[in-house]
Amino acid sequence: MDRRRGAKDHGTARRRRVDRVRLRHAWHRVAVLSAAGRRLICPDLRGLGWSEQTRRGYDIDGLSEDMLALLDALGLDRVGLVGHDWRAHVGFRLCLRVPERFSGFLALNMAHPWARQRAILPNLWRQWYTAFVEYPVIGRAVLRHWPAFSRFLLRHQVSDPSVWQAGELAEFSAAAQAGAHAGQAMFWQYVVREIPALLRGTSRGQRLTVPTLLLGGERDNVIPPSMLAGGESHAADLTVRIVPGVGHFLPQEGPLVVTEAMNELFPTSS
């Protein structure tokens, strides 16, 4: 956040629930620790939470446009940005496209756009679960009618499943059901556009100028530490840190680490 201004993307939240309940079951641990002296803005991605599910617009460029439109509507010219998982992928796209809009970027559990092929290829199997949700009709059916699958992923993508409370698992699985169309469409667009782009190295000629801190989990079984190396030569100020003992959900597993990183990137005025 740039002084008292900031924009932070949070994880999936269930439709038809008041905002404070959604935040409690997503980024609440980080928000409680970091809110003092800051303005925190926690938008839903298109089709998730309270946002409308549209027919199209779920590719990374479309989601980036949504975030820029939100900042414009709020009159925020320059903010600090935080994103987790593929929301962090949206963050990288934004920082490369309009770096003047961001004072810093905290990326969590996501490979940067310059991940090396020798790191990507051996780890593609880790995306096995996308085969159940990415395809039209089938993916929507799985997300809408098989909430146990969402709960399974949440439990198995953290280092210690007990980090999730029963209510949190219920909220996230209900979110997947309510946003089934959006979830399937986002996965499909990521698979057909972003993974091939990573393999082709289409971002090789781009340079990241926004000060960026990339945090990964030592035990992340989706985006392992090996996929986070090699981006420094493409950036003016990119720092990569591996957090010991945590998995793929840093906001949930290491809220204090995330908060300390926010304090480092976005110091509040005294």
Secondary structure as GFF3:
##gff-version 3
##sequence-region A 1 270
A	DSSP	beta_strand	6	8	.	.	.	ID=ss1
A	DSSP	alpha_helix	19	24	.	.	.	ID=ss2
A	DSSP	alpha_helix	28	34	.	.	.	ID=ss3
A	DSSP	alpha_helix	60	74	.	.	.	ID=ss4
A	DSSP	beta_strand	79	84	.	.	.	ID=ss5
A	DSSP	alpha_helix	86	97	.	.	.	ID=ss6
A	DSSP	three_ten_helix	99	101	.	.	.	ID=ss7
A	DSSP	beta_strand	102	108	.	.	.	ID=ss8
A	DSSP	alpha_helix	117	120	.	.	.	ID=ss9
A	DSSP	three_ten_helix	121	132	.	.	.	ID=ss10
A	DSSP	alpha_helix	138	145	.	.	.	ID=ss11
A	DSSP	alpha_helix	147	156	.	.	.	ID=ss12
A	DSSP	three_ten_helix	161	163	.	.	.	ID=ss13
A	DSSP	alpha_helix	166	178	.	.	.	ID=ss14
A	DSSP	alpha_helix	180	189	.	.	.	ID=ss15
A	DSSP	pi_helix	190	194	.	.	.	ID=ss16
A	DSSP	alpha_helix	195	200	.	.	.	ID=ss17
A	DSSP	beta_strand	212	217	.	.	.	ID=ss18
A	DSSP	three_ten_helix	225	228	.	.	.	ID=ss19
A	DSSP	three_ten_helix	232	234	.	.	.	ID=ss20
A	DSSP	beta_strand	238	243	.	.	.	ID=ss21
A	DSSP	alpha_helix	250	253	.	.	.	ID=ss22
A	DSSP	alpha_helix	255	265	.	.	.	ID=ss23
###
